Amino acid sequence: MLKLYNSLTAKTTIFKPLRGKEVKIYACGPTVYDFAHIGNLRTYIFEDVLRRTLEYNGYKIKQAMNITDIDDKIIKKAEEKNKNFKKIAEPFAKAFFKDIKKLNIEKAEFYPKAAAHIGEIIDLVGKLLKKKFAYHGADGSIYFNISKFKNYGKLSRLKKREIKIGARIAADEYNKEEARDFVLWKARKNGEPSWPSPWGDGRPGWHIECSAMSMKYLGPSFDIHAGGVDLLFPHHENEIAQSEAATEKKFVNYWIHGEHMMINNQKMSKSLGNFFTLNDLESKGFDPMAFRYLILTSHYRSKLNFTWKSLEAAQNALRNLTDNLRQTTDGQRPAATDKKTENYEKQFLAGVNDDLNTPKAMAVLWKAIKDKKLSAESKKRLVMKFNKVLGLKLSGPKPAKIPENIRQMADEREKMRINKQFIQADALRKKIESLGYNIEDTHYGPKITAARH
């Protein structure tokens, strides 16, 4: 049975969907004012593992991931570059989709953009005004009154924080140690993009965008809301307040948050300028799959300190894994190891079902690979089955085509080894190497690879 840690209850419990075998997930996507950094990408990988684990357990997924294409950061950058906000957002949205494709992240069913859902946002703000949860500010903007929502703080456990009743904040960025009335609809300012509404021209606040879009595609109540731990407060807290105030229904059953990526034991963030992008990793010769492998070695609720050394180790491990798979002889009959295979499958499932414990699952994978009593074909079948959750591109680059004369020399050398003609076999090996190929003696016979330069 799948168990997940729920930030709302602060407990790990057995997952139970709202409806049969269907699971509805909303995942906070990128704010497209810049390239996603690898800390962001860690979150998207964890959300992908969540989706894949649910599918592995037989659930059918309906997922929405928002693209925030209108907010303070985008507008600020548009002003700096003297461009329309769309000219800022669109290239970075395209870059995001390229990144997640390289990382083998499964596509969500919906990728709603905030600027395309102004109508839904206006309708939601209207409901909150009608129900007296929102009010008109002196500046012409509309604010959510947190004092009216009695359960405000239930996600972040706000008891220790001071709630400043009546204090308002119009910006999306504000002190995360305080709770204040937050903006739902921002009155138009000179030069900023705006849309008409019953309360005058303006634009949506950041928090209301996610509530409007998630409820449009998933309904007023759904199973899982996932994102980075930095969004828990105030963003997700505010989503709960405005959504439940409008619908009078429980918004989300499970809130699942991934921890920070660190660099030099400091949180990686764009504001601190201590971040890398996927392009940065690739420019240094690293495969995006090596980064995904690295993420899988750490539990999603644990901080992960990024180093180039750890990424290199992950790339080497991934190459080793791919090489092991290539040793499988096509058409080889698996040995009679059905019980051992089933045992490994149970161990793997127990790992991923233990709150997405990918380190435990990876340990099972390597244990199976190193098991000498398992046939190569059985190992391959296990790894490919496990990979439905892990999401690694294990086929890797196609092996270089080995010339026929090299193969003939390798076969001749193998006969020499069998006949214990080791001096002649060693001389032939050196000749093969001089022609640019390596030969390795394995349990499955000689393995020939092009030499790396």
DRENNU-721154 format. One record per residue (C-alpha): residue number from 1; x, y negated, z. Coordinates in pm, whole numbers. Each point is the difference from the previous one (the first is absolute). Last residue first. Layout:
  num      px      py      pz
  NUM       X       Y       Z
...
//
This chain:
  num      px      py      pz
  453    3899    -959   -2614
  452    -221     294      92
  451      95     334    -157
  450    -275     164    -203
  449    -149     292     189
  448      30     379     -26
  447    -133     233     269
  446     143     352     -15
  445    -224     277     140
  444    -303      -6     229
  443     195      46     325
  442     213    -291    -114
  441     341     -54    -165
  440      41    -360    -108
  439     126    -118    -336
  438      77    -360     -81
  437      11    -137    -353
  436     210    -259    -182
  435     210     211    -243
  434     286      14     250
  433    -245     151     250
  432     -76     290    -235
  431     375      60     -48
  430      50      -2     378
  429    -276     259      39
  428     165     214    -268
  427     329      -1     195
  426    -185      95     318
  425    -170     293    -172
  424     335     123    -137
  423     155      -6     349
  422    -314     154     156
  421     -26     307    -221
  420    -215     169     268
  419    -215     178    -264
  418    -303    -197     121
  417     209    -318     -10
  416     113      73    -355
  415    -362      60    -106
  414     -91    -338     150
  413     283    -164    -195
  412    -138     138    -326
  411    -346    -132      83
  410     147    -344      83
  409     200       2    -324
  408    -317      85    -197
  407    -190    -278     176
  406     272    -250     -87
  405      -8     114    -365
  404    -379     -42      -6
  403      14    -363     107
  402    -176     -84     332
  401    -283    -247     -34
  400      22    -249     283
  399    -247      73     276
  398    -324    -197     -25
  397     -13    -291     243
  396    -189      79     315
  395    -255     281      11
  394     -41     -81     366
  393    -181    -328     -39
  392     -84     -25     369
  391    -362     -37     114
  390      42     148     348
  389    -363     115      19
  388     -32     187    -330
  387     369      69      51
  386     -82     270     250
  385    -150     207    -282
  384     302     -60    -223
  383     232      99     285
  382    -192     319      75
  381     -14     111    -364
  380     371     -69     -40
  379      88     195     309
  378    -206     297    -115
  377     175     -11    -338
  376     343      -5     162
  375     -90     305     206
  374     -34     -42     375
  373     219     210     230
  372     288    -243     -27
  371    -204    -274     171
  370     189    -323     -73
  369    -277    -141    -221
  368    -269      97     254
  367     183    -176     283
  366      42    -301    -227
  365    -376     -30     -55
  364     -78      60     367
  363     236    -283     100
  362    -173    -226    -253
  361    -336      70     168
  360     139     -91     343
  359     144    -325    -137
  358    -333     -61    -182
  357    -211      -3     318
  356    -318    -134    -158
  355    -189     -17     334
  354      57     370      69
  353    -175     115    -317
  352     322     -50    -194
  351     190     232     233
  350    -270     264      54
  349     -40      20    -379
  348     371      64     -38
  347       1     268     266
  346    -304     171    -151
  345     158      -1    -345
  344     322     140     143
  343    -195     283     163
  342    -187      73    -322
  341     331      35    -184
  340     137     230     269
  339    -313     216     -19
  338      12      16    -381
  337     367      94     -15
  336      -5     290    -244
  335     258    -150    -232
  334    -106    -240    -271
  333      40     125    -356
  332     246    -203    -204
  331    -168    -145    -309
  330     222    -304     -17
  329     303      38     228
  328     -11    -246     289
  327     331    -182      37
  326    -163    -320    -120
  325    -196     -27     324
  324     316       0     210
  323     150    -274    -218
  322    -307    -218      62
  321      33      42     377
  320     371     -75     -10
  319     -65    -310    -209
  318    -259    -113     255
  317     243      60     287
  316     266    -207    -177
  315    -247    -283     -57
  314    -108       9     364
  313     362     -15     117
  312      59    -299    -227
  311    -307    -171     147
  310     128      64     353
  309     337    -152     -93
  308    -165    -304    -158
  307    -170     -68     332
  306    -366     -51      90
  305    -110      22     363
  304    -333     179      20
  303    -249     -88     274
  302    -220     294      92
  301    -371      25     -78
  300      62     128    -356
  299     219     282     128
  298     345      -5    -163
  297     152     240    -253
  296    -279     -73    -246
  295     120    -360     -38
  294     344     122    -110
  293    -156     229    -262
  292    -196    -297    -137
  291     324    -198     -22
  290     170     290    -180
  289    -301      14    -233
  288      71    -359    -102
  287     336     133    -132
  286     301    -194     126
  285     267    -142    -230
  284      69    -330     175
  283    -230    -186    -241
  282    -270     253      89
  281       5    -102     365
  280     -21    -371     -82
  279    -282      73    -246
  278    -193     167     282
  277      22    -326     189
  276     226     -84     293
  275     -69    -212     307
  274     163    -225     253
  273    -146    -336    -106
  272    -155     -56     341
  271    -334    -109    -148
  270      21     280    -255
  269       9     261     272
  268     206     289     131
  267     -33      26     377
  266     342      -3     167
  265     198     311      93
  264     268     -86    -258
  263    -282      44    -249
  262    -334     124     128
  261    -305     144    -176
  260    -300     -61     219
  259    -259     253     119
  258    -300     137    -187
  257    -354     -61     122
  256    -313     215     -10
  255    -340    -137      99
  254    -260     277       6
  253    -378     -41      20
  252     -42    -326    -193
  251    -268    -273      -1
  250    -243     113     269
  249    -333    -153     -94
  248    -166    -333      81
  247      61     -94    -366
  246     122    -361      21
  245     145       4     352
  244     153     340     -72
  243     184    -133    -305
  242     110    -334     152
  241     134     152     320
  240     159     310    -151
  239     180    -197    -269
  238     122    -245     263
  237     167     278     199
  236     147     133    -323
  235     164    -331     -85
  234      93    -128     347
  233     141     234     109
  232      31     347    -152
  231     169    -145    -309
  230     355      32     139
  229     -67     373      55
  228      -6      52    -376
  227    -317     122    -164
  226    -281     254       5
  225    -379     -23      38
  224    -166     340      18
  223    -351     144       2
  222    -253    -250    -131
  221    -283    -223     118
  220    -153    -293    -191
  219      61     173    -337
  218     318     119    -173
  217      31    -219    -311
  216    -190    -313     105
  215      78      47     369
  214     375       7     -63
  213     -17    -306    -226
  212    -195    -226     234
  211     192     100     311
  210     335     -36    -175
  209     -71    -351    -132
  208    -137    -122     333
  207     342      28     162
  206     190    -215    -253
  205    -225    -305      10
  204    -208     -57    -309
  203      11    -306    -226
  202    -169    -336     -19
  201    -267    -204    -174
  200    -300     -93     212
  199    -207     178     260
  198    -231     187    -243
  197     318     109    -185
  196     199    -118    -301
  195     352     140     -49
  194     340    -150      77
  193     363      -2    -108
  192     205    -260     189
  191      92    -336    -152
  190    -183    -212     255
  189    -138     208     282
  188    -326     193     -16
  187    -158     117     321
  186     125     337     117
  185    -254     279      53
  184      33     262     273
  183     243    -183     229
  182      95     146     334
  181    -116     -90     349
  180     296      56     226
  179     175     300     145
  178     357     -43     117
  177     314     214      -4
  176       2      22    -379
  175      65    -371     -35
  174    -130    -100    -338
  173      30      66    -373
  172    -335       2    -180
  171     -34    -373      50
  170    -325    -163     109
  169      38      54     373
  168    -263    -101     250
  167      -9     -35     378
  166    -352      32     142
  165      86     275     245
  164     372      56      28
  163      26     370      76
  162     306      59     214
  161     159     338     -52
  160      20     276     254
  159    -352     122     -69
  158      57       7    -376
  157      -7     374     -33
  156     103     -19    -369
  155    -295     204    -127
  154    -260    -104     258
  153     107    -365     -13
  152    -338    -151     -88
  151    -271     223     146
  150    -230    -283     105
  149     -10    -173    -336
  148    -143    -347      68
  147     323    -121     163
  146     179      85    -325
  145    -176    -279    -187
  144      86      56    -366
  143      80    -323    -180
  142    -134    -187    -303
  141     197    -288    -151
  140    -129    -354     -43
  139     271    -156     218
  138    -246     -50     287
  137     -55     375       9
  136    -320     170    -110
  135     -91     306     204
  134      16     378      -5
  133    -145     274     219
  132    -341    -173      -7
  131    -171     291    -183
  130     -75    -224    -299
  129     358    -125      -8
  128     133     356       7
  127    -236     103    -280
  126     113    -296    -214
  125     366      90      52
  124     -79     348    -131
  123    -181    -133    -308
  122     288    -241     -74
  121     250     287      17
  120    -207     216    -234
  119     -18    -284    -253
  118     373     -76      30
  117      87     356     -96
  116     227     -46    -305
  115     238    -230     188
  114      48     269     267
  113     118     269    -238
  112    -149     348      32
  111     227     301     -61
  110    -245     293      -3
  109      30     378     -32
  108     344      -5     155
  107     288     129    -208
  106     234     258     147
  105     340    -129     105
  104     279     155    -207
  103     257    -253     125
  102      71    -118    -355
  101    -375     -47     -52
  100     -23    -195     326
   99     273    -236    -118
   98    -147     -57    -346
   97    -338     -82     156
   96     163    -256     229
   95     189    -159    -291
   94    -329     -51    -184
   93    -146    -173     307
   92     316    -213      21
   91     -43    -114    -361
   90    -373     -82      56
   89      26    -198     325
   88     216    -297    -100
   87    -163     -72    -335
   86    -337      51     168
   85      81    -276     253
   84      37    -251    -287
   83     354    -131     -13
   82     199    -296     134
   81     267     238     136
   80     -18    -142     353
   79    -377     -43     -24
   78     -44     358    -121
   77     223     119     284
   76    -218    -177     257
   75    -316     133    -162
   74     132     356      10
   73      99     -32     364
   72    -332    -159     103
   71    -217     267    -163
   70    -129     116    -338
   69     117     320    -172
   68     -40     238     292
   67     -13     337    -178
   66    -223     234     196
   65      33     375      25
   64    -319     206     -28
   63     -19     374      50
   62    -261     269     -59
   61     151     333      91
   60    -137     355     -21
   59     112     210     294
   58     146     350     -35
   57     269     -10     268
   56     268     -68    -263
   55    -216    -292    -116
   54      12    -146     352
   53     374      53       7
   52      37    -172    -339
   51    -192    -306     118
   50     200     -30     321
   49     325      57    -191
   48    -103    -284    -234
   47     -71    -229     296
   46     347      83     135
   45     150     -81    -341
   44    -186    -334     -14
   43     130     -90     346
   42     359      85     -95
   41     -46    -215    -309
   40     -71    -304     214
   39     326      58     188
   38     169      58    -337
   37     -86    -351    -111
   36    -295     -74    -229
   35      93    -263    -259
   34    -136    -351      60
   33    -327    -196      21
   32    -213     310     -51
   31    -146      66     342
   30      25     376      -9
   29    -249     270     100
   28    -193      68     318
   27    -136     352     -25
   26    -369      83      11
   25     -86     367      19
   24    -325     190     -54
   23       8     373      69
   22    -247     245    -157
   21      -9     355     136
   20    -328     -42     187
   19     -82    -360      88
   18     139    -205     285
   17     329     187       0
   16     130     178     312
   15     371     -16      77
   14     104     184     315
   13     138    -250     250
   12     319    -190      77
   11     -89    -281     239
   10      39    -378      20
    9    -378     -24     -54
    8       7    -267    -271
    7     358      77    -101
    6    -111     351    -101
    5     276     260     -11
    4    -102     277    -238
    3     -60     374      39
    2     -78     228    -293
    1    -124     345      91
//
